[in-house]
């Protein structure tokens, strides 16, 4: 690509972009890791020159086909990441520098703007940030990050309002959800009598309430099991809760699953549950929908949007054990209702295939490059 001529081209003539995604760490597991790994690959598959950079977790990061990975040394202070990031930006001259993290790292984003490691204003990249967490952006550096970025990408309409309330400019915010590799049509027949929950085991996921709801249903439905896949700080407490309810052997804490093991439970479970107190997006719900699981989810954040407000997953108020129990029972007892909801969930999930999500990133980046206010301002922050 001719670097000097790139600014003259417009959306009427799509072109390859040089894209740098900056991650909190180069681990490809978990929600953010999956977005970074699969999203970068999908953009590369569309013909873009894609780079991913960040500090390494324990061990070396796995390769990403078609993507150049730049591993930084892990540093105690986030702002010190600029020691590695500035020469990288100067060297590869990206069109886009897009930060992906739980919280916006404003000290890094604002620092990059202040240091301006590009040749001149004509070669200034688009600075973008996606804050993936549903937690309040209470820290000052998070708010600085939302203001310093020219483009704030959020995974749901709920997250858009969340970002705007934290100080992001309304005209800088755009919704691009996470995606999924949609795969073949799932087999809805012959499923196990199992309720599945996926994700990190932490209090906000309300998995203790899911155990309570299952406990009230279990005696009348002896063939059913509850599978909880994931690891986290609530593991011991959840095990004790299941034991206290007399559900040993029927509530299975499966640990962290990946690859064929994860695919196995997703293809076998009949009912899915996503009872979180809040979610910015809801990748676990999307995975279950894509695999033909009839789901119940909390009516909050991105979950409600993935559920298409009740048509692609049944919704219950977050924290309402009675409502969760009622909807789980209805699906456990009615195979026809399960299959109808599973088909609706699958149709909804197909709209989130990574190829379609990558195209949305591409259009957004190119629109900004064509002259929107999303490009880095000429003035210092």
Secondary structure, DSSP 8 states (H G I E B T S, - for coil): --TTTGGG--TTS----EEEEEES-----HHHHHHHHHHHHHHHHTT-EEEEEEE--SS-----TTEEEEEE---SSGGGGHHHHHHHHHHH--SEEEEEESS--HHHHHHHHHH--SSSGGG--EEEEEE---S---SHHHHHHHHH-SEEEESSHHHHHHHHHTT--GGGEEE----B---S----SS-EEEEEEES---GGG-HHHHHHHHHHHHTT-TT-EEEEE--STTHHHHHHHHHHTT-BTTEEEEE---HHHHHHHHHHEEEEEE--S--SS-HHHHHHHHTT-EEEEESSHHHHHHTGGGTSSEEE-TT-HHHHHHHHHHHHT-HHHHHHHHHHHHHHHHTTBHHHHHHHHHHHHHHHHTT-TTS--SS--
